[in-house]
Amino acid sequence: MFKKNKLLLMLVAILIIALAAGCAAPTPEPQTEPAKKIEKTEPAEVALGDESSAVESVVNAYFADKPAHNYKIKQDDFIEKVKNEEDMFILDIRQPDVYAEGH
């Protein structure tokens, strides 16, 4: 009886060790290519009290680096498309109370 328990205990121990070794995370390989350097643009300095132009300059700087195929259109072009009843899907992500204030 003692031999059976000892054998069972050894099998369980081996099973636990095998499972633990199998679940261990592999060591990550070192990067072979150097990381690309990301250029950061410095925020424009704006005098205090001139917040609207500060926001405008930051927004313009953000959109200056966008590619031409970013699916943005000017407001005039958008209004013209709506007036011409073009087939489009418009998603407004504003909350209902904010949306109601604008209409």
N, C-alpha and C positions, 0 to 999 in steps of 0.2 A: 504494500500500500504506500509506504514511504517513497519507494522508487517511482511509482506512478505520479505522486504529487511533485516530486523533484523534477521529473521529466516534463510534466505539464508546466511547472514554474519556469523551467529553462526555455521551453518553447514560447511561452508568453513573453519572456524577457527578450528573446531574439526577435520576436515579432514587433515588439515596441521599439527596439533599436532600429530595425529595418524601416519601420514607418517614420521614425524621427529623422533618419538619414535621408529618406526619400522626399520628405517635406521641407528639407533645409533649402533655403534660398541660394541659388547659384551666385558665385561671386561675379560682380559685373566686370566686363573687360574694359581696360583703359581705352579712352577715346583715341582713335588714330588720327583724326583730323582736328585741327585747332578750331575752337568755336569762332563763329563769325562775329565780328565786332558790330554792335548796334550803336548807331549814332543817335545821340539825344540832342534835341534842339533846346536851346536855352529859352526860358520864358521871357517875353518882352517886358522890359521895365516900363512901368506906367506910373505917372504921378497919382498920389492919393486923390480921391474924389472924381477921378476920370474912369470909373468902373465900367461904363458901357463900352468905351473904346478898348479897355483892357480885355473884356470878354470877346469883343469882336476880333481883336488881333490874335487872341489865343485860338479862336474858332477858325480864323483864316489860316493860321499856321498849321492847325490840325488837318484841314482839308487840302492844303497845298501839296502834301505828299501822297494824296490818294491817286490811284491810277485812273485813266480815262474810262475804264470799263467798270466803274463801281456802281452803276445803276442809279446815279443821282442825276436829277434834272433840275433845271432852274424853276422857280415858282411860276414865272410867266408861261413857260412851256407846259407845266403841269395844268395850270388853269385852262390853257388852250385845249389840251387833251380832254379834260373833263367837259368843257363846252361842246366839243366835237363828239361827245359820247363814245369815246374809244373804249374797247373792251379791255378792262384792267381790273386788278385787285388792289384795293387800298387798305392797308392795315394801320389803324390808329391805336397806339399803345397807351394812350392817356387813360387815366382813371375816369369813371363816369362823371364825377363831380367836376373835374377839371375840364372835361369835354363839354359839359353843359355850360360852363362859364364862357367858353369860346363861341357858342352858337346862340 
